[in-house]
Amino acid sequence: MTMFVIYEYPSDYPTKFVVREWRILEKGIIQDLASAPYYVADCIEEARKSLAGRKLVHLEPDDGDDCVIREIWM
C-alpha cells in the first residue's frame, strides 16, 4: 500500500509544501521513499493537485504526528 504525506514547511524546504511517498509493506513495515520528495509546491492546493488521478482516501494526521504534517492520503 502506498501513502502520500503532505508536509507544510518542513525543515529541508522551510517555505514549501512537500509531498513524500511512503510504502507500507506486509506486517506493517514501512519503506521510506521520502528522502527524495515526490513533489514540492508553493501552496497546499498545488501539492494536492500532484496527487490528482490517483484513487486516494484523505486522512487527518494523528495528534502525536509531527506538527508539519498537514494531510495524509492513502
C-alpha positions in Angstrom: 0.0 0.0 0.0 1.3 3.5 -0.8 0.7 6.5 1.3 1.5 10.2 0.5 2.1 12.7 3.2 1.8 16.5 2.7 4.2 18.5 4.9 3.9 22.2 5.5 7.2 24.0 5.7 9.4 21.0 6.7 13.0 21.8 7.8 14.5 20.8 4.4 12.0 23.1 2.5 11.1 25.8 5.0 9.0 27.8 2.6 7.3 25.0 0.7 4.7 22.2 0.9 6.3 18.9 0.3 4.6 15.6 -0.8 6.5 12.5 0.3 5.7 8.9 -0.6 5.8 6.1 1.8 5.0 2.4 1.3 3.5 0.1 3.8 4.7 -3.5 3.3 3.4 -6.6 4.9 3.3 -6.8 8.6 3.2 -3.0 8.9 6.8 -2.5 7.8 7.2 1.0 6.3 9.5 1.5 3.4 10.9 5.1 3.4 10.7 6.6 -0.1 10.5 10.0 1.5 14.2 11.0 1.3 13.6 12.5 -2.2 10.3 14.4 -2.3 7.6 13.2 -4.6 6.6 16.8 -5.2 7.5 20.3 -3.9 4.8 23.0 -4.1 4.2 26.6 -3.2 0.8 26.0 -1.7 -1.3 23.1 -0.4 -3.7 23.2 -3.4 -0.7 22.6 -5.7 0.5 19.8 -3.5 -2.9 18.1 -3.7 -3.0 18.5 -7.4 0.1 16.5 -7.7 -1.9 13.5 -6.4 -4.8 14.0 -8.9 -5.9 11.0 -10.8 -5.0 8.6 -8.0 -7.8 6.9 -6.1 -6.7 8.0 -2.6 -8.6 8.5 0.7 -7.8 11.6 2.8 -6.8 11.0 6.4 -6.1 13.6 9.1 -2.8 13.4 11.0 -2.9 11.8 14.4 -2.4 14.0 17.5 1.1 12.6 18.0 2.3 13.2 14.5 4.9 15.9 13.7 3.3 19.3 13.5 4.5 19.9 9.9 2.3 17.0 8.7 -0.8 18.6 7.1 -2.5 15.7 5.3 -2.2 12.0 4.6 -3.5 10.3 1.5 -3.8 6.5 1.1 
